[in-house]
Amino acid sequence: MGQGVHAMLAQPNHDELARQEFMLQMRKESIQVARHGSRTVYEQRVEPAFRRAQGRPPRDRHELRKAMERDFYGQFSGALRLTQQEMMWDSVGSSVERQIDDLMVTAARINKGRKRGSLRLDPTLEIPRYIGAVDIHFMPGNYDTDLQPDDVFAGALYDRGAYLRGMGGGGPLLDNAGRSLGQWLKQEYPHFKPRRILDVGCSVGHSAMGLLAEFPKAELYCIDTGAPMLRYAHARAEALGVPVHFSQQNAEKTDFVDGYFDLIVGFAMIHETSTKATHAIFREARRLLAPGGLVLHYDGPPWNRMSDFDAAVHDWDTHYNAEPFIGKVHDLDPARIVADAGFAKAKYVDVYIPSALQSGGPRGTTGSKPGMFWFFGGWR
């Protein structure tokens, strides 16, 4: 299953595609090495050695990870994961650089035409430190770097890079998480028909547009802090004929009026924020929800739902993959986060939702159930 083509997609030439396909296979191999090979090494060599030295097994993911890092296989596994990640972005970046002028022209042409959705940018918006201080998962320039006026580079890089990083599991348009959520909502709550939907931390709108496909009568609003991501997202949505209202805002405090939305969602964005921001994002969601509205966030489940080994493998990203908040956020109690934001305990939602794609979804994702997305949140 290849990536869906649209007017804004940076399409690789023969040599670029060969390089990207190589990186895709290398990613699959690095995951096998990190998760399956490492488990065998841990069980047969690292854990017995730790017991002999300490008289007990590792107490938690921290001790387990450090023990693995003292073993050559653990060092090799980590180096392979990091090298593959950087090379993957490089393989996409060179392709985007070759086409960036044409992509800019295409975006400008789309914006001059009759638009279905809208785009609002705020050049005065202060980028939160938890976003601006690092290139998250080593994506060069992160989400918010403008390389030139009206830049779309970050969005183009993310669109193709996310497809490769997810190994195609998100579907041709990378909308599997949104479609999965929408289908589950229609099945479990057939009378719930949101009029307005908000996606916070939308990147280029992949998942949100999948959700809109399941609720086509709803108005879809998407916010993010990265201007180049939003410019690309808007042009992409228009090229695909989907009406979306994008705006550059911080999910901790938006300019929408109280009770404006019936459904607020986030797709794998909570782990890229700080503990303080996570609480603020849920408080803001409660303010924005209409009575009977719902907020749901998809992310990795808490550490205490994983084995120490799985938690240690996933926690590697905290220390080495430029995602410094994963460890802290997954230590939080999701039910407490929602309750502290003012939601009634009885309205808390904690659910694994099946993937809409038979072969898609976060299969193999450490800590997740194969083919399932974990969402948590609450009803207003």
C-alpha positions in Angstrom: 0.0 0.0 0.0 1.7 3.2 -1.2 1.2 6.7 0.1 -1.7 8.6 -1.4 -0.6 11.2 -4.0 -1.9 14.8 -3.9 -0.8 18.1 -5.2 1.3 19.0 -2.2 3.1 15.7 -1.7 6.9 15.8 -2.4 7.1 12.8 -4.8 10.5 11.1 -4.9 12.3 10.4 -8.1 13.8 7.0 -8.9 16.9 7.4 -6.8 15.2 9.1 -3.9 12.5 6.4 -3.8 15.1 3.7 -3.7 16.8 5.4 -0.8 13.6 5.9 1.1 12.5 2.2 0.5 15.9 1.1 1.8 15.3 3.3 4.9 11.8 1.8 5.3 13.3 -1.7 5.4 16.0 -0.6 7.7 13.4 0.8 10.1 11.6 -2.5 10.1 14.8 -4.3 10.9 15.8 -1.8 13.6 12.5 -2.4 15.4 13.0 -6.2 15.2 16.5 -5.7 16.7 15.3 -3.3 19.4 12.2 -5.2 20.6 12.5 -8.8 19.8 16.2 -9.4 19.7 16.8 -7.3 22.8 14.2 -9.3 24.7 16.1 -12.5 24.0 19.4 -10.9 25.0 17.8 -9.5 28.2 16.3 -12.7 29.3 19.3 -14.9 28.5 22.2 -12.6 29.4 21.5 -9.2 30.9 18.9 -10.2 33.5 20.9 -13.2 34.8 24.0 -11.1 35.1 22.1 -8.4 37.0 20.7 -11.0 39.4 24.2 -12.3 40.1 25.6 -8.9 40.7 22.6 -7.4 42.7 20.9 -10.5 44.1 17.6 -9.4 42.6 16.1 -8.5 39.2 15.9 -4.9 38.1 13.4 -2.9 40.1 12.0 -0.8 37.3 12.4 0.4 33.7 15.2 2.7 34.7 17.4 -0.1 36.1 16.5 -2.4 33.2 17.4 0.2 30.5 20.7 1.0 32.1 21.5 -2.7 32.4 20.8 -3.2 28.7 22.9 -0.2 27.8 26.0 -1.8 29.4 25.6 -4.8 27.1 27.0 -4.6 23.5 23.7 -5.6 22.0 21.9 -2.8 23.8 24.4 -0.3 22.6 24.2 -1.7 19.0 20.4 -1.6 19.1 20.3 2.0 20.3 22.9 3.1 17.7 20.9 1.4 14.9 17.6 3.0 16.0 19.1 6.5 16.2 21.1 6.2 12.9 18.1 4.9 11.1 15.9 7.8 12.4 18.4 10.4 11.2 19.0 8.8 7.8 15.2 8.5 7.3 14.7 12.2 7.7 17.7 12.9 5.5 16.3 10.7 2.7 13.1 12.7 2.7 14.7 16.1 3.3 16.8 15.9 0.2 13.7 15.1 -1.9 11.7 18.0 -0.4 14.6 20.4 -0.9 14.7 19.5 -4.6 11.0 20.3 -5.0 10.4 23.1 -2.4 10.1 25.8 -5.0 7.4 24.0 -6.9 5.6 23.2 -3.7 5.7 26.8 -2.7 4.2 27.8 -6.1 1.5 25.1 -5.7 0.6 26.3 -2.2 0.3 29.9 -3.4 -1.9 28.8 -6.4 -4.2 26.9 -4.1 -4.5 29.8 -1.7 -5.5 32.1 -4.5 -8.3 29.9 -5.5 -11.7 29.4 -4.1 -11.1 27.8 -0.7 -13.3 25.3 1.2 -11.5 25.9 4.6 -9.4 28.6 6.1 -6.0 29.5 7.6 -5.2 31.9 10.4 -1.6 32.4 11.4 -0.3 34.4 14.4 3.3 35.6 14.0 3.2 36.9 17.6 2.5 33.4 19.1 5.1 32.3 21.6 6.3 28.8 20.8 6.2 26.7 24.0 9.7 25.7 25.2 8.7 22.1 25.2 8.2 22.4 21.4 10.9 25.0 20.5 13.8 23.7 22.5 14.3 20.4 20.6 13.8 18.9 17.2 11.2 16.4 18.3 12.1 12.8 17.1 15.0 14.5 15.3 12.9 16.0 12.6 15.2 18.7 11.3 13.9 22.2 12.2 11.0 20.7 14.2 7.5 21.9 13.5 7.9 25.6 13.8 11.1 26.6 11.8 10.4 28.9 8.8 13.2 28.8 6.3 11.7 31.5 4.0 8.5 33.6 3.9 5.4 31.5 3.5 7.4 28.3 4.0 5.9 24.8 3.8 9.1 22.8 4.2 8.3 21.4 7.6 4.9 20.2 6.5 6.2 18.5 3.4 9.0 16.8 5.3 6.6 15.6 8.0 4.0 14.3 5.5 6.3 12.0 3.7 8.5 11.3 6.7 5.6 10.3 8.9 4.5 7.8 6.3 7.9 6.1 6.2 8.3 6.3 10.0 4.9 4.6 10.4 5.9 2.0 7.8 2.6 2.7 6.0 0.5 1.6 9.0 -1.5 4.8 8.9 -2.9 4.1 5.5 -2.4 6.0 2.2 -3.4 9.3 3.7 -2.1 8.5 7.2 -5.7 9.0 8.5 -6.1 5.6 10.2 -6.2 6.8 13.7 -8.9 9.4 12.9 -11.0 6.9 10.9 -10.7 4.3 13.7 -11.9 6.8 16.3 -14.8 7.9 14.2 -16.0 4.4 13.4 -15.7 3.4 17.1 -17.7 6.5 18.1 -20.5 5.8 15.6 -20.7 2.2 16.8 -20.6 2.9 20.5 -22.5 6.2 20.6 -24.8 6.2 17.6 -26.7 9.3 18.8 -23.5 11.3 19.2 -23.2 13.5 16.1 -20.6 16.3 16.7 -21.3 19.6 15.0 -17.9 21.0 15.6 -14.7 19.1 16.1 -11.3 20.4 17.3 -8.0 18.7 16.7 -5.2 20.0 18.9 -1.6 19.6 17.8 -2.8 18.6 14.4 0.5 18.7 12.5 -0.6 18.5 8.8 -4.1 17.2 9.6 -3.7 13.5 8.8 -5.8 12.0 11.6 -8.3 14.9 11.8 -9.3 14.5 8.2 -9.9 10.8 8.7 -12.2 11.7 11.6 -14.1 14.2 9.4 -14.6 11.5 6.8 -16.6 9.6 9.4 -18.6 12.8 10.4 -18.8 14.7 7.1 -21.5 17.1 8.3 -19.3 18.4 11.1 -17.1 21.5 11.0 -13.5 20.7 11.5 -11.0 23.0 13.3 -7.3 22.2 13.7 -4.7 24.0 15.7 -0.9 23.7 15.9 2.0 26.0 16.9 4.0 25.4 13.7 3.3 27.9 11.0 5.0 26.0 8.2 3.1 22.9 9.2 -0.2 24.7 9.0 0.5 26.4 5.7 1.2 23.0 4.2 -1.8 21.4 6.0 -4.1 24.0 4.6 -2.9 23.6 1.0 -3.0 19.8 1.4 -6.6 19.8 2.7 -7.6 22.1 -0.2 -5.9 19.9 -2.7 -7.8 16.9 -1.3 -11.1 18.8 -1.4 -11.6 18.7 2.4 -12.9 21.8 4.3 -10.7 22.4 7.3 -10.2 25.5 9.4 -6.6 25.7 10.5 -5.2 28.3 13.0 -1.9 28.8 14.8 -2.6 28.4 18.5 -1.3 26.9 21.7 -3.7 24.2 22.9 -3.1 25.4 26.5 -5.1 28.6 25.8 -7.0 29.2 22.6 -9.2 32.0 21.3 -12.3 29.9 20.8 -15.4 30.8 22.9 -16.6 28.6 25.8 -18.6 25.5 24.8 -17.9 25.9 21.1 -17.0 22.2 20.4 -18.7 18.9 20.7 -15.6 16.8 20.2 -12.0 17.6 21.0 -9.2 15.2 20.0 -5.5 14.9 20.1 -3.5 12.3 18.2 -0.1 11.3 19.7 0.6 14.9 20.9 0.4 14.6 24.7 3.8 12.9 25.0 5.3 15.9 23.2 4.2 18.3 25.9 5.3 18.9 29.5 3.4 17.8 32.6 2.2 21.3 33.3 1.1 21.7 29.7 -0.8 18.4 29.8 -3.0 19.6 32.7 -3.5 23.0 31.0 -4.6 21.3 27.7 -7.3 19.3 29.5 -8.5 22.3 31.5 -8.8 24.2 28.2 -10.6 21.3 26.6 -13.2 21.3 29.4 -13.8 25.1 28.8 -14.2 24.6 25.1 -16.6 21.6 25.3 -20.3 22.0 25.0 -22.4 20.1 27.6 -22.4 16.5 26.5 -19.2 17.0 24.6 -16.2 14.6 24.6 -12.4 15.0 24.7 -10.2 12.1 23.7 -6.5 11.8 23.3 -4.6 9.0 21.6 -1.1 8.2 23.0 0.9 5.4 24.5 -0.5 4.0 27.7 1.0 4.6 31.1 4.1 2.7 32.2 2.2 0.7 34.8 0.3 -1.1 32.0 3.5 -2.4 30.5 6.1 -4.9 31.5 9.3 -3.3 32.7 11.0 -4.6 29.6 8.5 -3.0 27.2 8.5 0.3 29.2 12.3 0.4 29.1 12.3 -0.1 25.3 9.8 2.7 24.8 11.5 4.9 27.4 14.6 4.9 25.2 12.9 7.7 23.2 12.9 9.9 26.3 16.6 9.8 26.6 17.9 9.4 23.0 15.2 10.3 20.5 14.6 14.0 21.3 11.3 13.3 22.9 12.2 14.3 26.5 8.7 14.3 28.0 7.6 10.7 27.2 8.9 9.4 30.5 7.2 12.0 32.7 3.9 12.0 30.8 3.6 8.2 30.9 4.2 8.3 34.6 1.1 10.4 35.1 -2.3 8.9 36.1 -4.6 9.6 33.1 -7.7 9.4 35.2 -6.3 12.0 37.6 -5.4 14.3 34.7 -8.9 14.3 33.5 -10.4 14.6 37.0 -8.1 17.5 37.9 -9.3 19.3 34.8 -12.8 19.3 36.2 -14.4 16.3 34.5 -16.6 14.1 36.7 -14.9 10.8 37.6 -17.9 8.9 36.3 -17.4 10.5 32.9 -13.9 9.3 32.5 -13.1 7.3 29.3 -10.2 4.9 28.9 -10.4 2.6 25.9 -8.5 0.6 23.3 -10.0 1.2 19.9 -9.5 -1.3 17.0 -7.7 -0.1 13.9 -9.9 0.6 10.9 -7.2 -0.9 8.7 -6.8 -4.6 9.1 -3.1 -4.4 8.8 -2.8 -0.8 10.1 -2.6 0.9 13.5 0.2 0.8 16.1 0.8 -2.9 15.7 4.1 -3.8 17.4 4.2 -0.4 19.1 5.7 -1.0 22.5 3.1 -0.9 25.2 0.1 -1.0 22.9 -2.2 -3.8 22.1 -1.5 -5.0 18.5 -3.9 -3.3 16.0 -5.4 -1.0 18.8 -5.2 2.7 19.6 -5.4 3.7 23.3 -7.5 6.8 24.0 -8.3 8.5 27.2 -10.4 11.5 28.1 -13.9 12.4 29.4 -17.4 13.5 28.7 -18.4 17.0 29.7 
